């Protein structure tokens, strides 16, 4: 049977839409029944760390969404009676729109609000950002509603960087606790972080619920990795199959490329800002050294003058 080779990974030089179009159309020639990720080889055009691809996949396939949430929340599939994304995106709309949000906000079992966010770009303010998302979602009561009706709110971030001052771990959860005895103040306000850099630190509990497998799937850069990770797991295979279909869609590829350009631009801007800050720091040091040298010269001249020594 003919092997299907994917396009190269997002770190490769940007391809124009015409090139992407021909590749996508090649995939679209096949009927949906023959589109099987098990036949694909080589590098992925984009990995699931691309937040547009991440959201579009979860929005398109509720079975995958349900399985991922069950894994993260340590639930059985049958424990999830309802799950709905409350901020769906229009897949044909450009991600360059300033009002475009790529977090996945969903309602679970009509009593829990969960915000999923893929964030691989370290902008240096993740704790504040995640708390902001959490607080906005927590403030969901309509005027006149009793506070007892407040739904549990959870923010789960998938990060590819370490948080400063926090010991590295794979899957960490933070709650409102008493600082003296760790008594829980409320179970309705929680933050979790899945650190994609530390999959090797997954605990036995993380592995029991396959959270490490999901994280590995998100980072996988080749179809060979995808197939190895998915194995015989029903839901990881479903996610891999949906990923294959997403990457065969020209519209999705164009939006992923727009997002990848944004990542690259932000990284370049961050480097320029860092270089400018370092130059400003060095300039300030030079000015301080010059000021101190002038003061020292002035002091020496005064000393020479006092001792009537010509200079």
C-alpha positions as CSV (number, residue, x, y, z in Angstrom):
1,X,0.0,0.0,0.0
2,X,1.3,3.4,-0.9
3,X,2.9,5.4,2.0
4,X,1.8,8.9,2.7
5,X,4.6,11.3,3.6
6,X,3.7,14.4,5.6
7,X,5.1,17.9,5.0
8,X,8.0,19.0,7.0
9,X,7.8,20.4,10.6
10,X,7.0,24.0,11.4
11,X,10.6,24.9,12.1
12,X,11.3,24.4,8.4
13,X,11.4,27.5,6.1
14,X,7.9,28.8,5.4
15,X,6.2,27.3,2.3
16,X,3.9,29.4,0.3
17,X,0.1,28.7,0.1
18,X,0.5,27.3,-3.4
19,X,2.8,24.6,-2.2
20,X,0.7,23.8,0.9
21,X,-2.3,23.8,-1.3
22,X,-0.9,21.1,-3.6
23,X,0.0,18.9,-0.7
24,X,-3.4,19.4,1.0
25,X,-5.2,18.6,-2.3
26,X,-3.2,15.4,-2.7
27,X,-4.5,14.3,0.7
28,X,-8.0,15.4,-0.1
29,X,-8.1,13.3,-3.2
30,X,-8.4,10.3,-1.0
31,X,-11.8,9.4,0.5
32,X,-12.1,9.9,4.2
33,X,-12.2,6.1,4.6
34,X,-8.7,5.8,3.2
35,X,-7.2,8.7,5.2
36,X,-5.2,6.7,7.8
37,X,-2.4,8.3,9.9
38,X,-0.8,4.8,10.2
39,X,0.3,5.1,6.5
40,X,1.9,8.5,7.1
41,X,5.7,8.9,7.4
42,X,8.1,11.7,8.1
43,X,7.8,15.0,10.0
44,X,4.5,16.7,10.7
45,X,3.9,20.1,9.1
46,X,2.9,21.4,12.5
47,X,2.8,19.8,16.0
48,X,-0.1,20.1,18.4
49,X,1.9,22.7,20.3
50,X,0.6,25.1,17.7
51,X,-2.3,26.6,19.6
52,X,-4.5,27.0,16.6
53,X,-4.1,23.3,15.6
54,X,-4.6,22.3,19.2
55,X,-7.9,24.2,19.5
56,X,-9.2,23.2,16.1
57,X,-8.7,19.5,16.8
58,X,-10.4,19.6,20.2
59,X,-13.3,21.7,18.7
60,X,-13.7,19.3,15.8
61,X,-13.6,16.0,17.7
62,X,-15.7,15.9,20.9
63,X,-14.6,12.3,21.6
64,X,-10.9,13.5,21.8
65,X,-11.9,16.5,23.9
66,X,-13.8,14.2,26.3
67,X,-10.9,11.7,26.6
68,X,-8.3,14.5,27.2
69,X,-10.5,16.1,29.9
70,X,-11.2,12.7,31.5
71,X,-7.5,12.1,31.7
72,X,-6.6,15.5,33.2
73,X,-9.4,15.3,35.7
74,X,-8.9,11.7,36.6
75,X,-12.4,10.7,35.5
76,X,-13.8,7.7,33.7
77,X,-15.4,8.4,30.3
78,X,-18.8,7.5,31.7
79,X,-18.4,10.2,34.5
80,X,-18.6,12.8,31.8
81,X,-22.3,13.3,31.0
82,X,-22.0,16.5,29.1
83,X,-19.1,18.6,27.7
84,X,-19.4,21.7,25.5
85,X,-16.9,24.2,24.2
86,X,-18.3,27.7,25.0
87,X,-15.9,29.7,22.9
88,X,-15.7,27.9,19.5
89,X,-13.7,29.5,16.7
90,X,-14.7,30.1,13.1
91,X,-12.0,28.0,11.4
92,X,-11.9,30.2,8.3
93,X,-11.3,33.4,10.2
94,X,-7.8,34.8,10.3
95,X,-5.9,34.4,13.6
96,X,-4.3,37.8,12.9
97,X,-7.5,39.3,14.3
98,X,-6.5,41.0,17.6
99,X,-9.7,39.7,19.3
100,X,-8.9,36.1,18.4
101,X,-8.5,33.9,21.5
102,X,-7.1,30.3,21.2
103,X,-7.7,29.0,24.7
104,X,-10.4,26.3,24.9
105,X,-13.1,27.2,27.4
106,X,-15.6,24.4,28.1
107,X,-18.4,23.5,30.5
108,X,-18.1,20.0,32.0
109,X,-21.2,18.2,33.4
110,X,-22.9,21.6,33.7
111,X,-21.2,22.4,37.0
112,X,-17.5,22.9,36.1
113,X,-15.8,25.5,33.8
114,X,-12.4,24.4,32.4
115,X,-10.0,26.5,30.5
116,X,-7.4,24.7,28.4
117,X,-4.5,26.7,27.0
118,X,-1.5,25.6,24.9
119,X,1.3,28.1,25.6
120,X,4.8,27.4,24.3
121,X,6.0,31.0,24.1
122,X,7.4,32.2,27.5
123,X,6.3,35.8,27.8
124,X,7.4,36.0,31.4
125,X,4.0,36.5,33.1
126,X,2.3,33.1,33.0
127,X,1.1,33.1,36.7
128,X,-0.6,36.4,36.3
129,X,-2.0,35.5,32.9
130,X,-3.5,32.2,34.2
131,X,-4.9,33.8,37.3
132,X,-6.5,36.4,35.0
133,X,-8.2,33.8,32.9
134,X,-9.3,31.9,36.0
135,X,-10.7,35.0,37.7
136,X,-12.7,36.1,34.7
137,X,-14.2,32.6,34.3
138,X,-15.0,32.5,38.1
139,X,-17.0,35.7,37.8
140,X,-19.8,34.2,35.8
141,X,-22.9,34.7,38.0
142,X,-25.7,36.8,36.6
143,X,-27.0,39.7,38.7
144,X,-29.2,38.3,41.5
145,X,-27.8,34.8,41.4
146,X,-26.8,33.3,44.7
147,X,-23.0,32.7,45.2
148,X,-23.8,29.1,46.1
149,X,-24.5,28.6,42.4
150,X,-20.9,29.4,41.5
151,X,-19.4,26.7,39.3
152,X,-16.0,25.1,39.9
153,X,-13.5,26.8,37.7
154,X,-10.2,25.2,36.6
155,X,-7.4,26.6,34.3
156,X,-5.1,24.0,32.8
157,X,-2.0,25.3,30.9
158,X,0.2,23.2,28.7
159,X,3.6,24.9,28.9
160,X,6.9,24.2,27.2
161,X,9.0,26.3,29.7
162,X,9.7,26.3,33.4
163,X,8.0,28.8,35.8
164,X,10.6,30.9,37.8
165,X,10.8,30.1,41.5
166,X,8.8,26.9,41.2
167,X,10.5,23.5,41.3
168,X,10.1,21.6,38.0
169,X,7.4,18.9,37.8
170,X,5.3,17.4,35.0
171,X,1.7,17.9,36.3
172,X,1.2,20.4,39.1
173,X,-2.1,21.7,40.6
174,X,-2.5,24.9,42.8
175,X,-5.4,25.7,45.0
176,X,-6.5,28.2,47.7
177,X,-5.0,26.8,50.9
178,X,-4.4,27.9,54.5
179,X,-0.7,28.9,54.7
180,X,-0.4,27.4,58.2
181,X,-2.1,24.0,58.0
182,X,-2.8,23.6,54.2
183,X,-6.5,23.4,54.8
184,X,-8.4,23.9,51.6
185,X,-10.4,27.2,51.5
186,X,-12.4,26.2,48.4
187,X,-12.3,23.5,45.8
188,X,-13.9,25.8,43.2
189,X,-10.8,27.7,42.2
190,X,-7.8,25.8,40.9
191,X,-4.8,26.1,38.5
192,X,-3.0,23.2,36.9
193,X,0.2,23.2,34.7
194,X,1.3,20.4,32.4
195,X,5.0,21.0,31.7
196,X,5.8,19.5,28.3
197,X,9.5,19.8,29.1
198,X,9.3,17.3,31.9
199,X,7.3,14.4,30.7
200,X,10.0,12.2,32.1
201,X,8.9,13.4,35.6
202,X,5.4,12.0,35.2
203,X,4.2,10.2,38.4
204,X,2.7,6.8,38.5
205,X,-0.7,8.5,38.8
206,X,0.0,10.7,35.8
207,X,0.8,7.5,33.8
208,X,-2.3,5.7,35.1
209,X,-4.4,8.3,33.5
210,X,-2.2,8.6,30.4
211,X,-1.5,12.3,30.9
212,X,2.1,11.6,29.9
213,X,0.9,10.0,26.6
214,X,-1.2,13.0,25.8
215,X,1.7,15.4,26.5
216,X,4.0,13.3,24.3
217,X,1.4,13.3,21.5
218,X,1.2,17.1,21.7
219,X,5.0,17.4,21.2
220,X,5.5,14.6,18.7
221,X,7.2,15.9,15.5
222,X,7.0,12.8,13.3
223,X,4.3,10.3,12.3
224,X,6.6,7.5,13.5
225,X,6.5,9.1,17.0
226,X,2.7,9.5,16.8
227,X,2.1,5.8,15.9
228,X,4.4,4.7,18.7
229,X,2.7,6.9,21.3
230,X,-0.8,6.0,20.2
231,X,-0.2,2.3,20.3
232,X,-3.5,0.5,20.7
233,X,-5.1,3.2,22.9
234,X,-8.5,4.0,21.4
235,X,-8.5,7.7,22.3
236,X,-4.9,8.5,21.3
237,X,-5.6,6.8,18.0
238,X,-8.7,8.9,17.6
239,X,-6.7,12.0,18.3
240,X,-3.9,11.0,15.9
241,X,-6.5,10.3,13.2
242,X,-8.1,13.7,13.7
243,X,-4.7,15.3,13.6
244,X,-4.0,13.7,10.2
245,X,-7.3,15.1,8.9
246,X,-6.6,18.5,10.3
247,X,-3.1,18.6,8.6
248,X,-4.7,17.6,5.3
249,X,-6.9,20.7,5.3
250,X,-5.4,23.7,3.4
251,X,-7.4,26.2,5.5
252,X,-6.0,24.7,8.7
253,X,-2.5,24.7,7.4
254,X,-2.7,28.4,6.4
255,X,-4.0,29.3,9.9
256,X,-1.3,27.2,11.5
257,X,1.4,29.0,9.4
258,X,0.0,32.4,10.4
259,X,0.3,31.3,14.1
260,X,3.8,30.0,13.5
261,X,4.8,33.4,12.0
262,X,3.4,35.0,15.1
263,X,5.6,32.8,17.3
264,X,8.7,33.6,15.2
265,X,7.9,37.4,15.3
266,X,7.4,37.3,19.1
267,X,10.7,35.4,19.6
268,X,12.5,37.9,17.4
269,X,10.9,40.8,19.3
270,X,11.8,39.2,22.6
271,X,15.5,38.8,21.5
272,X,15.6,42.4,20.3
273,X,14.1,43.7,23.6
274,X,16.6,41.6,25.5
275,X,19.5,42.8,23.5
276,X,18.3,46.4,23.9
277,X,17.9,46.0,27.6
278,X,21.5,44.6,27.8
279,X,22.9,47.5,25.8
280,X,21.0,50.0,28.0
281,X,22.4,48.3,31.1
282,X,25.9,48.4,29.7
283,X,25.4,52.1,28.7
284,X,24.1,52.9,32.2
285,X,27.2,51.2,33.7
286,X,29.5,53.1,31.4
287,X,27.9,56.4,32.4
288,X,28.2,55.5,36.1
289,X,31.9,54.6,35.7
290,X,32.5,57.9,33.8
291,X,30.7,59.8,36.5
292,X,32.8,58.1,39.2
293,X,36.0,58.8,37.2
294,X,35.1,62.5,36.9
295,X,34.5,62.7,40.6
296,X,37.8,61.0,41.4
297,X,39.6,63.4,39.0
298,X,38.0,66.4,40.7
299,X,39.0,65.0,44.1
300,X,42.6,64.6,43.0
301,X,42.8,68.1,41.5
302,X,41.5,69.5,44.7
303,X,44.1,67.5,46.6
304,X,46.9,68.7,44.3
305,X,45.7,72.3,44.7
306,X,45.6,72.1,48.5
307,X,49.2,70.8,48.5
308,X,50.2,73.5,45.9
309,X,51.4,70.8,43.5
310,X,51.2,72.0,39.9
311,X,49.2,69.9,37.4
